[in-house]
Amino acid sequence: MSEQPIGVAAENINRILDRHHQTLRDAVNKELQAADQVPAAPGDSGLDSLHANFQKLAQSFTQVDLLTTLLECSATCAPRVILFISKGGSLYGWAARGFGPGFESQVKKVKWAVESYPELTRVVLQREMIMTNFSDLSDLGDQISGFDEYAPLKSAFYPIQVRGKVAAVLYADSGSETNLAESLALDMLTYFAGHELTMITMKLKKEGDYKTREIPVSEPPKAAPPAPKPKPVAPAPAPEPEIDFDEEQEPDPVFVTPPPPPEAHAAPVKAPAAPVEEDRNIKKAKRVARVLVSDIKLYHENEVALGQQRGNMYKLLREDIDRSFHHFKERTENIAPAGSNYFKDELIRQLADGNVELLGDLPF
């Protein structure tokens, strides 16, 4: 009797995930709260666990944070999981949980050509979720069992779509258990993760921080073309160093297109001094503030417009601003300089169009 409410809630959540993403989080929470009204068997924590995993994914603000969170959440639903990144017709191992000793550190060496295995062709090219007996797999079964000389009973592959394209694949199997009981939960987690990754990508492009952004894989980057020879009078400025999107991500670098060099002066007296590069920690703190405030603006357009008219932005959005400011402090307390308030700066810039009076009385 206790499984019926959970099944009904899962079906409803799947329908909710197909609606407009702007109201996705609130709708999911509402559905789960409604399902909790139905009496469940003592100790039945399926809905609580699903709800907690959705919340963790929703609170991830970079691609790497979200993929790491997805992997950890998936590991609570299946004995063994691997996350692959799809790029250039191949799947590259990114991280894993639940396999034999040492495999987690070796997973980045895994590379599977999609068209070499019918299962991967269906998952990546046809965007299908596949669940099958491990014994029914093609030669892919030999690849998986070769990881730790173990053959499970059930295996499943879940596509993670970003803007209509499979950007990653989650593999899960039953390990020593007889069945993959949480397959539906894994399907919903990967579906929701795809939506969150899409939102993160759109926000990065909107903010203009990066011209392109790819999920890091183990392949070495291609060498950059040689820089043009400097002119005799004024040498060309050195290219900006490669920077990571987030300091907490895997060590694979993210490449950005450097800004165009400043126009040359007609008759410079002397070469200008090189600009002082902003501290990396400060850049990260500003980036966290920018993303958090952009979320408020994205999900509360009506309240922002009304607050600009009335000059009481904080009063209308108190709960969301306080929660985001708390999260900003948690993520930047060890990196932001004393006396700085980049979160407030972003509120003024994004929500108040540069007019601090439109925010009303802020507590910080």
Secondary structure, 3 states (H helix, E strand, C coil): CCHHHHHHHHHHHHHHHCCCHHHHHHHHHHHHHHHHCCCCCCCCCHHHHHHHHHHHHHCCCCHHHHHHHHHHHHHCCCCEEEEEEEECCEEEEEEEECCCCCHHHHHHHCEEEHHHCHHHHHHHHCCCCEEEEHHHCCCHHHHHHHHHCCCCCEEEEEEEEECCEEEEEEEEECCCCCCCCCHHHHHHHHHHHHHHHHHHHHHHHHHCCCCCCCCCCCCCCCCCCCCCCCCCCCCCCCCCCCECCCCCCCCCCECCCCCCCCCCCCCCCCCCCCCCCCCHHHHHHHHHHHHHHHHHHHHCHHHHHHHHHHCCHHHHCHHHHHHHHHHHHHHHCCCCCCCCCHHHHHHHHHHCCCCHHHHCCCCC
